Amino acid sequence: MTTTTSTTRQATDPANPETSRAADGTGGGGASPRSGRRTWRAALGRPLAVVSLVYLVLLVVAAIAAPAVAPFDPADLDLDSVLAGPSAEHLLGTDALGRDVLSRLIYGGRVSLLNAAIAALTFLVVGVVGGLAAGFYRGWVDRAITGVVDIMIAIPGLIILLVVLAVFGGNMTVAMVALGVLAAPGFARVMRAVTLAVRAEPYIAAAQVSGLPNRRIIVHHVIPRVTGPILVQFSLFCGAALLVDAGLAYLGFGAQPPTPTWGGMIVEASTVMQQQPWLLVPAGATLGLATLAFALLGDAVRDATEERTGRTAFRSRRAPAVANREPVSVPAGDEPTPTALLRLRHVSIALPVNGALTTVVDDVNLDVEAGETVGLVGESGCGKSITASAVLGLLPAGAQITGGQIWFDGTDLTSAQPRTIQKLRGSRIAMIAQDPIASLDPVFSVGQQVSELVRRHHGGSRAAARTHTLELLANVSLRDPDRVASSYPHELSGGMAQRVALAMALAGDPDLLIADEPTTALDVTVQAEILELLQRLQRERGMAVLLITHDWGVVGSACHRANVMYAGQVVETCDVASMFRSPSHPYTVGLLQSTPHQATPLEHLRAVPGAVPAPGAWPAGCHFAPRCALAAADCGAAPIGLAEAAPKHLTRCLHHDQIARLEAP
Amino acid sequence: MTEPLLEVRDLIVEYPGRRRGDARIRAVDHVSLHVGTGETLGLVGESGSGKSTIGNAILGLVAPTSGKILFQGRDVTQASARQRRELSGHIQVIFQDPYGSLNPSRTIGHTLTEPLRVVHGLRRAAAESRVADGLARVGMPPDTVRRYPAEFSGGQRQRIAIARAIIHQPQIIVCDEPTSALDLSIQAQILNLLLDLQQQLHLSYLLISHDIDVVRHMSHRTAVLLRGGIVEQGPTHQITSEPSHDYTRALLAAVPQASVPSGAQS
């Protein structure tokens, strides 16, 4: 990305959290973000997959080149050496008529592999076409195909196969086509599901609006996304088809002796099992290994597609606890307010990004007094949520606090035992999240979930817990607590679910509530109600609230004090009125000016150029300097400390006295 | 104003119920609106109000149950596939989700040139130069064409999505929540870009948003939607300063005030 950084107004690094969020989002169809070619490359990174593929290719090549590679004619009789074991002349021995087993195996592959290929191709065409058509066109096409699929799944396949063989006089080609058709409905269902998921993505709609014909959209924009599932199903079915072919040979269908087939060879070997058990091995092993190879190949393809659609797994590495943390002395004048319920001092947090530990939160100071609402404001990727997770002791795997202390009511949580933090969590510190419906367990009713917490925190009988639960639900202004208690999460609206989440958070009578974007997913009228409720509960209970948000409106209507975060640092701290009246950090000014709320309609907003830099790409000095109109040489020289712009108004800016220059038109 | 560029007359869109036998769900209920050349019509409403469905009906992505959609006086309600292809040079779209709106397995250059070549029959060089011009207009560097969507941030992808729309040289763009997934400072950049492009290219916008601040900032006229129907429609300043419908008043009152820190006073 180096070339674009200077030329675009908002360049980013591949490691940007925004970008990685994007990579998570592409997994909709369970399909690969890039084409099938890359799936293959990833799959072939596995030794077992390579071995499987090499084995299968060898089988096919040997079968095609049989006249050239086979040491003997498969029908050559050598009655002098009948039922011989492996020898230098006959590498795999000879059968009951003295024919060379290796040669018969190679020639047998021609029949067996061809049969399997016919079945597999039929399976592929019917399954892919049916599934794609149903998933893409939906409506009556979908209903018709799904109906046929449902009926076919109910048909006993083997019996139909035998009927087909009887009708067509044992014609294996017809039987194999029938096998492919009979097996395809299950595949079509899978295809339909993944196609529906891809179909729902906006880029398909964008392609339609571009005027691209449907046929082209399917071929160029849908199929490449669903190659993963196609390859998996196809590979597994190839193995199954080989087995069915052998099974039919066992029943006496298919190519008749003396034409060699793998199934036929097993039949012949089984008749002389008493005299020469070895004879079962070559054909049996070839067939078994081929099936296994197809299955392994399918697994590898599946893993390869899943790997790149799933979240990049953190290599869970236990942090070496407190050992490598530098002792941080709290400088004089930096003493936390003695009464503060929560105070963070010089907290730094690092996360593994692409294998390297990267600082994502840098030297954060934060105070929340008992009973006050404090806003933590900033854009995505600034470290707001990870700071909150650190307070709750819920950092993602591999993340570690690399410096500073988190004091909660006199206890340093960074050096506390995990059990201590666990005891605080839920009872003294509670949390509500952005997506209220996802934060409730879908299999339990609301009443069950709330009363479980009530009993955990307060004990008591079921009846008492039930009463308390209904009180809590009434307390969060749910109109009909009885009905809500008996509903399940999917039956609630977003606003109701957020109220339930609040009731659950209140079950332990917390002193501190951490609310992470509690209204972002809600409609604006519902948001107003939830904010009002939050303020009422906070007043009634004397609870402190740490409110994480990107919305100045939420800060203005619900918070007493606010902290603005930018690229891992708190850049400004003061009461909300001062924040709006006299912001003292250029980023705060820029963020306030970005809101269209009070801007002149149809005129340019005063946008901050550029974008938030990714962790690891922060400048040495002031993190905001590259986007700042006030930036001077001294800004980039060394890390910037917090300065006092006014009493109790801290800013991480060297030039805050010139801030008025930004306000001027 | 003479004939409006785009006109929607008495549009009704119904979806089948979730299960067979369920009543049909009316997503859009007798909606009439029009957009003039160079004008922005804001369509504001909460989730489930049918605002995106109106946009999708205009784009031909959902079939209207009844009503008419006229483009330059021409009835395009039941446009055939060929007419749709031709309309793609007039009506374009920008979606909300900058992550899903570009095919992740294709380079930007491939995604952007494909419709120009396949639909509009441009030769490779002509298509590529038009794409380069579009990307330059939205402030993206030329090497963007060789990259994949995953390499860009949300704001950059939204710029690319805007480039994809304008390379068709449309008269009107349906902007369906174009900045809802973006951060505040990026939203400001994108809104500024949309204003610039409107000036330069004489574009009309149908701006669909849940955010009344965005609609107020961007729109000449505004329509307020509630449960599929328009409750109020008119010049934006009139709607926002003297709303005549209770719902509009509630919507305006519900926006938390960034400027009046009431919380700090309590």
Interface residues (C-beta under 8 A of the other chain):
Chain A: M1 T3 T4 T7 T8 R9 Q10 A11 T12 P14 N16 E18 T19 R21 A22 A23 G25 T26 G28 S32 P33 R34 S35 E201 P202 Y203 A205 A206 A207 Q208 V209 S210 G211 L212 P213 R216 H220 H221 P224 R225 T373 E379 S380 D523 V524 T525 Q527 A528 L531 Q535 R539 H550 D551 W552 G553 V554 V555 G556 S557 A558 C559 H560 D575 V576 A577 M579 F580 G590 L591 L592 Q593 S594 T595 P596 H597 Q598 A599 P601 L602 E603 H604 L605 R606 A607 V608 P609 A611 V612
Chain B: E46 S47 N56 L59 G60 L61 A81 R84 R85 E86 L87 S88 G89 I91 Q92 V93 F95 Q96 D97 Y99 G100 S101 L102 N103 P104 S105 R106 T111 E114 P115 V118 V119 H120 G139 M140 P141 D143 T144 Y148 P149 A150 E151 F152 S153 G154 G155 Q156 R157 A161 R164 H168 D183 L184 S185 I186 Q187 A188 Q189 L191 N192 L195 H210 D211 I212 D213 V214 R216 H217 M218 S219 H220 T236 H237 A250 L251 A253 A254 V255 P256 Q257 A258 S259 V260 P261 S262 G263 A264 Q265 S266
